[in-house]
Amino acid sequence: MIGGNRQAVIQMCRADKVNAIGEAVIVWEDVGTLTGFLDYSGGEADYTAYDAKVKEATHVFIGDYVALDDQITEENSRMMIDGAVYDIKLIDDPMGLHKHLEIFLKYTGGQ
């Protein structure tokens, strides 16, 4: 068990509403909560073998394994941690062991 010192809320984008002129209105809906550790990973390391999504990441959130809804993807989800918004770049269950999750994030600012 990893535990953690941060609560992260996973939010999923819903664009099923439209405004008065027909534009899609993006609404972020809370779909889950994880406990874990948030670590800065945006250093200037020269590792060229990493995937591009991992290179974009500024932080990594590590927490105990929780089966996430299949609808939660990198393309439609973000995390809120301590009032800050992070885009999800990659959700990884290392080696498929279901022991912990590594979620690579890109800091995008406050709410």
MMTF fields as JSON, N, C-alpha, C and O atoms, coordinates in Angstrom:
{
  "mmtfVersion": "1.0.0",
  "mmtfProducer": "UNKNOWN",
  "numBonds": 443,
  "numAtoms": 444,
  "numGroups": 111,
  "numChains": 1,
  "numModels": 1,
  "chainsPerModel": [1],
  "groupsPerChain": [111],
  "chainIdList": ["A"],
  "bondAtomList": [4, 2, 8, 6, 12, 10, 16, 14, 20, 18, 24, 22, 28, 26, 32, 30, 36, 34, 40, 38, 44, 42, 48, 46, 52, 50, 56, 54, 60, 58, 64, 62, 68, 66, 72, 70, 76, 74, 80, 78, 84, 82, 88, 86, 92, 90, 96, 94, 100, 98, 104, 102, 108, 106, 112, 110, 116, 114, 120, 118, 124, 122, 128, 126, 132, 130, 136, 134, 140, 138, 144, 142, 148, 146, 152, 150, 156, 154, 160, 158, 164, 162, 168, 166, 172, 170, 176, 174, 180, 178, 184, 182, 188, 186, 192, 190, 196, 194, 200, 198, 204, 202, 208, 206, 212, 210, 216, 214, 220, 218, 224, 222, 228, 226, 232, 230, 236, 234, 240, 238, 244, 242, 248, 246, 252, 250, 256, 254, 260, 258, 264, 262, 268, 266, 272, 270, 276, 274, 280, 278, 284, 282, 288, 286, 292, 290, 296, 294, 300, 298, 304, 302, 308, 306, 312, 310, 316, 314, 320, 318, 324, 322, 328, 326, 332, 330, 336, 334, 340, 338, 344, 342, 348, 346, 352, 350, 356, 354, 360, 358, 364, 362, 368, 366, 372, 370, 376, 374, 380, 378, 384, 382, 388, 386, 392, 390, 396, 394, 400, 398, 404, 402, 408, 406, 412, 410, 416, 414, 420, 418, 424, 422, 428, 426, 432, 430, 436, 434, 440, 438],
  "bondOrderList": [1, 1, 1, 1, 1, 1, 1, 1, 1, 1, 1, 1, 1, 1, 1, 1, 1, 1, 1, 1, 1, 1, 1, 1, 1, 1, 1, 1, 1, 1, 1, 1, 1, 1, 1, 1, 1, 1, 1, 1, 1, 1, 1, 1, 1, 1, 1, 1, 1, 1, 1, 1, 1, 1, 1, 1, 1, 1, 1, 1, 1, 1, 1, 1, 1, 1, 1, 1, 1, 1, 1, 1, 1, 1, 1, 1, 1, 1, 1, 1, 1, 1, 1, 1, 1, 1, 1, 1, 1, 1, 1, 1, 1, 1, 1, 1, 1, 1, 1, 1, 1, 1, 1, 1, 1, 1, 1, 1, 1, 1],
  "groupList": [{"groupName": "MET", "atomNameList": ["N", "CA", "C", "O"], "elementList": ["N", "C", "C", "O"], "formalChargeList": [0, 0, 0, 0], "bondAtomList": [1, 0, 2, 1, 3, 2], "bondOrderList": [1, 1, 2], "singleLetterCode": "M", "chemCompType": "L-PEPTIDE LINKING"}, {"groupName": "ILE", "atomNameList": ["N", "CA", "C", "O"], "elementList": ["N", "C", "C", "O"], "formalChargeList": [0, 0, 0, 0], "bondAtomList": [1, 0, 2, 1, 3, 2], "bondOrderList": [1, 1, 2], "singleLetterCode": "I", "chemCompType": "L-PEPTIDE LINKING"}, {"groupName": "GLY", "atomNameList": ["N", "CA", "C", "O"], "elementList": ["N", "C", "C", "O"], "formalChargeList": [0, 0, 0, 0], "bondAtomList": [1, 0, 2, 1, 3, 2], "bondOrderList": [1, 1, 2], "singleLetterCode": "G", "chemCompType": "PEPTIDE LINKING"}, {"groupName": "ASN", "atomNameList": ["N", "CA", "C", "O"], "elementList": ["N", "C", "C", "O"], "formalChargeList": [0, 0, 0, 0], "bondAtomList": [1, 0, 2, 1, 3, 2], "bondOrderList": [1, 1, 2], "singleLetterCode": "N", "chemCompType": "L-PEPTIDE LINKING"}, {"groupName": "ARG", "atomNameList": ["N", "CA", "C", "O"], "elementList": ["N", "C", "C", "O"], "formalChargeList": [0, 0, 0, 0], "bondAtomList": [1, 0, 2, 1, 3, 2], "bondOrderList": [1, 1, 2], "singleLetterCode": "R", "chemCompType": "L-PEPTIDE LINKING"}, {"groupName": "GLN", "atomNameList": ["N", "CA", "C", "O"], "elementList": ["N", "C", "C", "O"], "formalChargeList": [0, 0, 0, 0], "bondAtomList": [1, 0, 2, 1, 3, 2], "bondOrderList": [1, 1, 2], "singleLetterCode": "Q", "chemCompType": "L-PEPTIDE LINKING"}, {"groupName": "ALA", "atomNameList": ["N", "CA", "C", "O"], "elementList": ["N", "C", "C", "O"], "formalChargeList": [0, 0, 0, 0], "bondAtomList": [1, 0, 2, 1, 3, 2], "bondOrderList": [1, 1, 2], "singleLetterCode": "A", "chemCompType": "L-PEPTIDE LINKING"}, {"groupName": "VAL", "atomNameList": ["N", "CA", "C", "O"], "elementList": ["N", "C", "C", "O"], "formalChargeList": [0, 0, 0, 0], "bondAtomList": [1, 0, 2, 1, 3, 2], "bondOrderList": [1, 1, 2], "singleLetterCode": "V", "chemCompType": "L-PEPTIDE LINKING"}, {"groupName": "CYS", "atomNameList": ["N", "CA", "C", "O"], "elementList": ["N", "C", "C", "O"], "formalChargeList": [0, 0, 0, 0], "bondAtomList": [1, 0, 2, 1, 3, 2], "bondOrderList": [1, 1, 2], "singleLetterCode": "C", "chemCompType": "L-PEPTIDE LINKING"}, {"groupName": "ASP", "atomNameList": ["N", "CA", "C", "O"], "elementList": ["N", "C", "C", "O"], "formalChargeList": [0, 0, 0, 0], "bondAtomList": [1, 0, 2, 1, 3, 2], "bondOrderList": [1, 1, 2], "singleLetterCode": "D", "chemCompType": "L-PEPTIDE LINKING"}, {"groupName": "LYS", "atomNameList": ["N", "CA", "C", "O"], "elementList": ["N", "C", "C", "O"], "formalChargeList": [0, 0, 0, 0], "bondAtomList": [1, 0, 2, 1, 3, 2], "bondOrderList": [1, 1, 2], "singleLetterCode": "K", "chemCompType": "L-PEPTIDE LINKING"}, {"groupName": "GLU", "atomNameList": ["N", "CA", "C", "O"], "elementList": ["N", "C", "C", "O"], "formalChargeList": [0, 0, 0, 0], "bondAtomList": [1, 0, 2, 1, 3, 2], "bondOrderList": [1, 1, 2], "singleLetterCode": "E", "chemCompType": "L-PEPTIDE LINKING"}, {"groupName": "TRP", "atomNameList": ["N", "CA", "C", "O"], "elementList": ["N", "C", "C", "O"], "formalChargeList": [0, 0, 0, 0], "bondAtomList": [1, 0, 2, 1, 3, 2], "bondOrderList": [1, 1, 2], "singleLetterCode": "W", "chemCompType": "L-PEPTIDE LINKING"}, {"groupName": "THR", "atomNameList": ["N", "CA", "C", "O"], "elementList": ["N", "C", "C", "O"], "formalChargeList": [0, 0, 0, 0], "bondAtomList": [1, 0, 2, 1, 3, 2], "bondOrderList": [1, 1, 2], "singleLetterCode": "T", "chemCompType": "L-PEPTIDE LINKING"}, {"groupName": "LEU", "atomNameList": ["N", "CA", "C", "O"], "elementList": ["N", "C", "C", "O"], "formalChargeList": [0, 0, 0, 0], "bondAtomList": [1, 0, 2, 1, 3, 2], "bondOrderList": [1, 1, 2], "singleLetterCode": "L", "chemCompType": "L-PEPTIDE LINKING"}, {"groupName": "PHE", "atomNameList": ["N", "CA", "C", "O"], "elementList": ["N", "C", "C", "O"], "formalChargeList": [0, 0, 0, 0], "bondAtomList": [1, 0, 2, 1, 3, 2], "bondOrderList": [1, 1, 2], "singleLetterCode": "F", "chemCompType": "L-PEPTIDE LINKING"}, {"groupName": "TYR", "atomNameList": ["N", "CA", "C", "O"], "elementList": ["N", "C", "C", "O"], "formalChargeList": [0, 0, 0, 0], "bondAtomList": [1, 0, 2, 1, 3, 2], "bondOrderList": [1, 1, 2], "singleLetterCode": "Y", "chemCompType": "L-PEPTIDE LINKING"}, {"groupName": "SER", "atomNameList": ["N", "CA", "C", "O"], "elementList": ["N", "C", "C", "O"], "formalChargeList": [0, 0, 0, 0], "bondAtomList": [1, 0, 2, 1, 3, 2], "bondOrderList": [1, 1, 2], "singleLetterCode": "S", "chemCompType": "L-PEPTIDE LINKING"}, {"groupName": "HIS", "atomNameList": ["N", "CA", "C", "O"], "elementList": ["N", "C", "C", "O"], "formalChargeList": [0, 0, 0, 0], "bondAtomList": [1, 0, 2, 1, 3, 2], "bondOrderList": [1, 1, 2], "singleLetterCode": "H", "chemCompType": "L-PEPTIDE LINKING"}, {"groupName": "PRO", "atomNameList": ["N", "CA", "C", "O"], "elementList": ["N", "C", "C", "O"], "formalChargeList": [0, 0, 0, 0], "bondAtomList": [1, 0, 2, 1, 3, 2], "bondOrderList": [1, 1, 2], "singleLetterCode": "P", "chemCompType": "L-PEPTIDE LINKING"}],
  "groupTypeList": [0, 1, 2, 2, 3, 4, 5, 6, 7, 1, 5, 0, 8, 4, 6, 9, 10, 7, 3, 6, 1, 2, 11, 6, 7, 1, 7, 12, 11, 9, 7, 2, 13, 14, 13, 2, 15, 14, 9, 16, 17, 2, 2, 11, 6, 9, 16, 13, 6, 16, 9, 6, 10, 7, 10, 11, 6, 13, 18, 7, 15, 1, 2, 9, 16, 7, 6, 14, 9, 9, 5, 1, 13, 11, 11, 3, 17, 4, 0, 0, 1, 9, 2, 6, 7, 16, 9, 1, 10, 14, 1, 9, 9, 19, 0, 2, 14, 18, 10, 18, 14, 11, 1, 15, 14, 10, 16, 13, 2, 2, 5],
  "groupIdList": [1, 2, 3, 4, 5, 6, 7, 8, 9, 10, 11, 12, 13, 14, 15, 16, 17, 18, 19, 20, 21, 22, 23, 24, 25, 26, 27, 28, 29, 30, 31, 32, 33, 34, 35, 36, 37, 38, 39, 40, 41, 42, 43, 44, 45, 46, 47, 48, 49, 50, 51, 52, 53, 54, 55, 56, 57, 58, 59, 60, 61, 62, 63, 64, 65, 66, 67, 68, 69, 70, 71, 72, 73, 74, 75, 76, 77, 78, 79, 80, 81, 82, 83, 84, 85, 86, 87, 88, 89, 90, 91, 92, 93, 94, 95, 96, 97, 98, 99, 100, 101, 102, 103, 104, 105, 106, 107, 108, 109, 110, 111],
  "secStructList": [7, 7, 7, 7, 1, 3, 3, 3, 3, 3, 3, 3, 3, 3, 3, 3, 3, 3, 7, 6, 6, 1, 7, 3, 3, 3, 3, 3, 3, 3, 3, 3, 3, 3, 3, 3, 3, 3, 3, 3, 7, 7, 7, 7, 7, 7, 7, 6, 6, 1, 7, 2, 2, 2, 2, 2, 7, 1, 3, 3, 3, 3, 3, 3, 7, 7, 7, 7, 7, 6, 6, 7, 7, 6, 6, 6, 3, 3, 3, 3, 3, 6, 6, 3, 3, 3, 3, 3, 3, 3, 3, 3, 7, 4, 4, 4, 7, 1, 1, 3, 3, 3, 3, 3, 3, 3, 3, 3, 3, 3, 7],
  "xCoordList": [0.837, 0.0, 0.878, 1.774, 0.615, 1.413, 0.946, 1.768, -0.364, -0.866, -0.727, -0.984, -0.321, -0.109, -0.472, -1.105, -0.065, -0.348, -1.175, -1.361, -1.667, -2.475, -3.75, -3.744, -4.833, -6.085, -6.215, -6.123, -6.422, -6.581, -7.978, -8.442, -8.631, -9.957, -9.791, -9.236, -10.271, -10.251, -11.54, -12.633, -11.392, -12.542, -12.557, -11.515, -13.769, -13.931, -14.721, -15.667, -14.326, -14.944, -16.247, -16.307, -17.265, -18.549, -18.858, -18.91, -19.057, -19.374, -20.725, -20.896, -21.685, -22.991, -24.014, -25.192, -23.572, -24.472, -24.01, -22.838, -24.945, -24.609, -25.134, -26.115, -24.464, -24.92, -25.932, -26.374, -26.293, -27.341, -26.992, -27.889, -25.7, -25.331, -24.842, -24.259, -25.08, -24.788, -23.39, -23.042, -22.577, -21.227, -21.277, -22.09, -20.411, -20.328, -19.831, -18.883, -20.476, -20.08, -19.392, -19.991, -18.139, -17.372, -17.657, -17.52, -18.056, -18.336, -17.453, -17.424, -16.719, -15.863, -16.628, -17.105, -16.742, -17.512, -16.572, -15.751, -16.695, -15.891, -16.307, -17.492, -15.322, -15.632, -14.86, -15.071, -13.978, -13.229, -12.228, -11.877, -11.775, -10.774, -9.686, -9.967, -8.439, -7.291, -6.45, -6.383, -5.811, -4.855, -3.476, -3.291, -2.514, -1.162, -0.179, -0.405, 0.919, 1.984, 2.141, 2.064, 2.361, 2.594, 4.056, 4.558, 4.736, 6.154, 6.423, 5.848, 7.302, 7.725, 8.66, 9.575, 8.434, 9.286, 9.783, 10.279, 9.661, 9.958, 11.394, 11.656, 12.338, 13.747, 14.252, 13.533, 15.453, 16.059, 16.868, 18.042, 16.269, 16.968, 17.085, 16.22, 18.131, 18.355, 18.039, 18.903, 16.789, 16.366, 15.511, 14.351, 16.055, 15.327, 14.429, 13.641, 14.521, 13.715, 12.299, 11.449, 12.018, 10.682, 9.68, 10.016, 8.47, 7.375, 7.147, 7.44, 6.63, 6.409, 5.472, 5.662, 4.461, 3.54, 4.25, 3.95, 5.172, 5.92, 6.845, 7.046, 7.409, 8.264, 7.484, 8.032, 6.226, 5.392, 5.039, 4.728, 5.078, 4.625, 5.533, 6.754, 4.901, 5.654, 5.666, 6.551, 4.685, 4.543, 4.11, 3.61, 4.312, 3.792, 3.056, 3.548, 1.868, 1.077, 1.153, 0.818, 1.593, 1.735, 0.812, 0.871, -0.042, -0.976, -1.29, -0.917, -1.983, -2.39, -3.264, -3.946, -3.235, -4.023, -5.512, -5.977, -6.234, -7.691, -8.137, -7.617, -9.084, -9.607, -10.392, -11.4, -9.932, -10.597, -11.636, -11.497, -12.662, -13.689, -13.024, -12.129, -13.449, -12.871, -13.051, -12.315, -14.022, -14.262, -13.237, -13.127, -12.485, -11.462, -10.236, -9.582, -9.938, -8.782, -7.951, -8.373, -6.777, -5.914, -6.546, -6.297, -7.349, -7.927, -9.089, -9.366, -9.773, -10.976, -10.935, -11.971, -9.764, -9.71, -8.608, -7.648, -8.785, -7.782, -7.857, -8.771, -6.879, -6.885, -6.829, -6.179, -7.521, -7.473, -6.765, -7.217, -5.645, -4.883, -4.581, -3.923, -5.057, -4.841, -5.225, -4.527, -6.318, -6.806, -6.11, -6.458, -5.138, -4.427, -4.918, -5.314, -4.886, -5.364, -4.173, -3.186, -4.281, -3.253, -3.914, -4.853, -3.438, -3.9, -3.261, -2.077, -4.041, -3.506, -2.854, -3.491, -1.585, -0.842, -0.735, -0.728, -0.652, -0.514, -0.939, -0.512, -1.775, -2.163, -1.506, -1.757, -0.656, 0.12, -0.094, 0.002, -0.382, -0.399, 0.853, 0.795, 1.997, 3.268, 3.216, 2.854, 3.585, 3.655, 2.32, 2.289, 1.22, -0.095, -0.258, -1.072, 0.511, 0.488, -0.633, -0.888, -1.308, -2.397, -1.934, -2.669, -0.717, -0.185, -0.251, -0.568, 0.046, -0.037, -0.252, -0.056, -0.656, -0.836, 0.195, 0.514, 0.708, 1.555, 0.813, 0.588, 0.442, -0.305, 0.574, 0.874, 0.981, 1.847, 0.977, 0.006, 1.336, 0.503, 1.263, 2.49, 0.508, 1.078, 0.331, -0.887, 1.071, 0.473, -0.06, 0.647, -1.336, -1.923, -2.388, -2.848, -2.285, -2.626, -3.691, -4.034, -4.21, -5.262, -6.604, -6.699, -7.639, -8.984, -9.426, -10.54],
  "yCoordList": [-1.187, 0.0, 1.246, 1.387, 2.133, 3.342, 4.447, 5.143, 4.612, 5.714, 7.021, 7.087, 8.056, 9.331, 10.516, 10.378, 11.678, 12.91, 13.897, 15.042, 13.468, 14.33, 13.609, 12.411, 14.369, 13.883, 14.473, 15.689, 13.639, 14.088, 13.729, 12.604, 14.686, 14.462, 14.31, 15.186, 13.202, 12.996, 13.584, 13.301, 14.404, 15.006, 14.593, 14.44, 14.418, 14.037, 15.13, 15.694, 15.411, 16.458, 15.957, 14.886, 16.752, 16.487, 17.692, 18.822, 17.461, 18.55, 18.296, 18.479, 17.871, 17.513, 18.642, 18.441, 19.822, 20.969, 22.009, 22.054, 22.84, 23.919, 25.236, 25.269, 26.323, 27.643, 28.199, 27.491, 29.47, 30.084, 30.141, 30.188, 30.137, 30.207, 28.864, 28.8, 27.796, 26.456, 25.934, 24.855, 26.676, 26.206, 25.183, 25.298, 24.189, 23.19, 23.854, 24.639, 23.535, 24.045, 22.911, 21.865, 23.124, 22.086, 22.158, 23.209, 21.018, 20.902, 19.799, 18.694, 20.092, 19.093, 18.465, 19.162, 17.149, 16.39, 15.509, 14.781, 15.576, 14.714, 13.262, 12.937, 12.377, 10.962, 10.028, 8.816, 10.565, 9.704, 10.489, 11.623, 9.856, 10.453, 9.432, 8.258, 9.885, 9.034, 9.678, 10.903, 8.85, 9.324, 8.866, 7.715, 9.765, 9.395, 10.515, 11.413, 10.449, 11.439, 12.141, 11.51, 13.451, 14.249, 14.664, 15.21, 14.402, 14.735, 15.491, 15.189, 16.474, 17.248, 16.394, 15.761, 16.378, 15.563, 16.343, 15.746, 17.645, 18.456, 18.883, 19.927, 18.126, 18.48, 18.359, 17.89, 18.768, 18.749, 17.48, 17.554, 16.339, 15.074, 14.817, 15.232, 14.149, 13.863, 12.398, 11.637, 12.018, 10.65, 10.678, 11.086, 10.258, 10.343, 9.147, 9.163, 8.112, 6.917, 7.057, 6.215, 8.102, 8.263, 8.619, 9.261, 8.198, 8.541, 10.051, 10.698, 10.611, 12.058, 12.552, 13.65, 11.761, 12.187, 12.316, 13.227, 11.432, 11.494, 12.704, 13.343, 13.027, 14.209, 15.485, 16.422, 15.532, 16.707, 16.872, 17.982, 15.808, 15.829, 16.692, 16.695, 17.422, 18.214, 17.548, 17.813, 16.681, 16.028, 14.573, 14.195, 13.777, 12.413, 12.208, 12.581, 11.61, 11.272, 9.763, 9.016, 9.316, 7.885, 7.523, 8.131, 6.53, 6.105, 4.63, 3.972, 4.12, 2.721, 2.445, 3.337, 1.207, 0.823, 0.902, 0.412, 1.523, 1.57, 1.329, 1.952, 0.44, 0.207, 1.445, 1.788, 2.104, 3.304, 2.939, 1.943, 3.748, 3.577, 3.603, 4.414, 2.735, 2.66, 3.951, 4.201, 4.767, 6.021, 7.094, 8.092, 6.909, 7.878, 7.65, 6.61, 8.639, 8.544, 9.819, 10.804, 9.774, 10.948, 12.09, 13.26, 11.758, 12.764, 13.525, 14.654, 12.939, 13.586, 13.843, 14.146, 13.731, 13.822, 14.755, 15.05, 15.2, 16.008, 15.7, 15.015, 16.217, 16.036, 17.393, 18.321, 17.49, 18.667, 18.232, 17.317, 18.896, 18.578, 19.886, 20.763, 20.019, 21.235, 22.499, 23.51, 22.453, 23.617, 23.9, 24.864, 23.087, 23.274, 22.257, 21.145, 22.653, 21.81, 21.175, 21.845, 19.871, 19.126, 18.324, 17.571, 18.476, 17.619, 16.249, 16.143, 15.204, 13.845, 13.528, 13.631, 13.143, 12.802, 11.297, 10.824, 10.543, 9.092, 8.463, 8.907, 7.431, 6.65, 5.292, 4.577, 4.93, 3.701, 2.804, 3.253, 1.545, 0.476, -0.342, -1.282, 0.005, -0.607, -2.129, -2.802, -2.639, -4.071, -4.784, -6.013, -4.045, -4.643, -5.423, -6.344, -5.062, -5.81, -5.388, -6.072, -4.28, -3.773, -3.52, -3.792, -3.002, -2.665, -1.164, -0.736, -0.368, 1.078, 1.708, 1.071, 2.964, 3.729, 4.841, 5.456, 5.094, 6.248, 7.083, 6.641, 8.282, 9.154, 10.359, 11.167, 10.467, 11.559, 12.762, 12.644, 13.92, 15.109, 16.299, 16.366, 17.232, 18.51, 19.609, 19.74, 20.393, 21.483, 22.541, 22.998, 22.928, 23.949, 25.174, 26.135, 25.174, 26.361, 26.109, 24.969, 27.208, 27.136, 26.878, 26.639, 26.928, 26.643, 27.716, 27.66],
  "zCoordList": [0.0, 0.0, 0.0, 0.833, -0.931, -1.077, -0.138, 0.457, -0.003, 0.82, 0.07, -1.133, 0.776, 0.105, 0.964, 2.011, 0.509, 1.233, 0.411, 0.824, -0.734, -1.597, -2.037, -2.319, -2.087, -2.651, -4.05, -4.222, -5.026, -6.411, -6.893, -6.709, -7.502, -8.075, -9.581, -10.245, -10.111, -11.558, -12.118, -11.628, -13.149, -13.806, -15.27, -15.907, -15.781, -17.177, -17.898, -17.348, -19.115, -19.92, -20.534, -21.138, -20.364, -21.019, -21.899, -21.412, -23.158, -24.087, -24.731, -25.937, -23.914, -24.465, -24.358, -24.653, -23.941, -23.865, -24.873, -25.245, -25.308, -26.234, -25.684, -24.942, -26.059, -25.625, -26.628, -27.533, -26.458, -27.279, -28.765, -29.606, -29.096, -30.518, -31.056, -32.139, -30.3, -30.783, -30.535, -31.016, -29.791, -29.478, -28.352, -27.435, -28.423, -27.352, -26.075, -26.099, -24.969, -23.657, -22.916, -22.67, -22.565, -21.872, -20.379, -19.753, -19.824, -18.401, -17.843, -18.384, -16.747, -16.106, -14.956, -14.059, -14.987, -13.995, -13.174, -13.732, -11.839, -10.965, -11.156, -11.078, -11.409, -11.63, -10.699, -10.736, -9.874, -8.962, -8.14, -8.465, -7.062, -6.18, -5.915, -5.674, -5.959, -5.664, -4.573, -4.471, -3.763, -2.767, -3.197, -3.592, -3.121, -3.53, -3.308, -2.497, -4.041, -3.947, -5.281, -6.335, -5.235, -6.428, -6.433, -5.45, -7.54, -7.63, -8.919, -9.965, -8.83, -9.995, -10.838, -10.311, -12.141, -13.012, -14.22, -15.176, -14.194, -15.366, -15.511, -16.109, -14.992, -15.109, -16.529, -17.412, -16.749, -18.076, -18.303, -18.667, -18.099, -18.322, -19.824, -20.595, -20.23, -21.646, -21.939, -22.375, -21.693, -21.97, -23.228, -23.174, -24.344, -25.608, -25.852, -26.798, -25.033, -25.252, -24.704, -24.997, -23.912, -23.356, -24.442, -25.437, -24.234, -25.123, -25.088, -24.083, -26.167, -26.242, -25.152, -24.631, -24.797, -23.749, -22.413, -21.641, -22.131, -20.88, -20.903, -19.87, -22.057, -22.17, -21.874, -21.293, -22.263, -22.017, -20.553, -20.121, -19.783, -18.394, -17.526, -17.677, -16.613, -15.641, -14.274, -13.46, -14.016, -12.719, -12.914, -13.973, -11.878, -11.868, -10.547, -9.482, -10.635, -9.455, -9.292, -10.211, -8.123, -7.855, -6.704, -5.636, -6.927, -5.896, -6.012, -6.983, -5.007, -5.018, -6.237, -6.741, -6.701, -7.869, -7.553, -6.524, -8.455, -8.426, -9.862, -10.787, -10.05, -11.4, -11.82, -11.203, -12.858, -13.347, -14.399, -15.108, -14.487, -15.506, -16.882, -17.122, -17.773, -19.117, -19.912, -20.867, -19.522, -20.238, -19.886, -20.598, -18.803, -18.413, -19.287, -19.207, -20.122, -21.017, -20.898, -20.293, -21.482, -21.483, -22.276, -21.987, -23.26, -24.142, -23.513, -23.918, -22.537, -22.012, -20.51, -19.916, -19.878, -18.42, -17.938, -18.65, -16.717, -16.036, -14.545, -14.089, -13.785, -12.335, -11.657, -12.138, -10.533, -9.668, -8.393, -7.704, -8.08, -6.876, -6.167, -6.726, -4.945, -4.147, -4.911, -4.824, -5.651, -6.373, -7.691, -8.374, -8.063, -9.329, -10.353, -10.002, -11.619, -12.71, -13.422, -13.727, -13.679, -14.396, -15.512, -15.256, -16.738, -17.832, -17.676, -17.355, -17.903, -17.842, -19.182, -20.231, -19.143, -20.354, -20.558, -21.694, -19.465, -19.569, -18.252, -17.186, -18.315, -17.14, -17.287, -18.257, -16.318, -16.431, -15.22, -14.077, -15.477, -14.479, -14.783, -15.576, -14.155, -14.552, -14.61, -13.645, -15.765, -16.054, -15.856, -15.8, -15.75, -15.578, -14.289, -14.218, -13.261, -11.998, -11.056, -10.065, -11.342, -10.496, -9.062, -8.113, -8.908, -7.58, -7.32, -6.211, -8.342, -8.21, -9.584, -10.619, -9.564, -10.792, -10.848, -9.83, -12.025, -12.283, -13.321, -14.448, -12.927, -13.827, -14.135, -13.256, -15.392, -15.815, -16.162, -16.908, -15.612, -15.68, -16.246, -16.176, -16.805, -17.23, -16.487, -16.61, -15.719, -14.951, -15.905, -16.803, -15.695, -16.564, -15.799, -16.416, -14.482, -13.702, -12.667, -12.356, -12.139, -11.133, -11.773, -12.977, -10.959, -11.439, -12.391, -12.911]
}
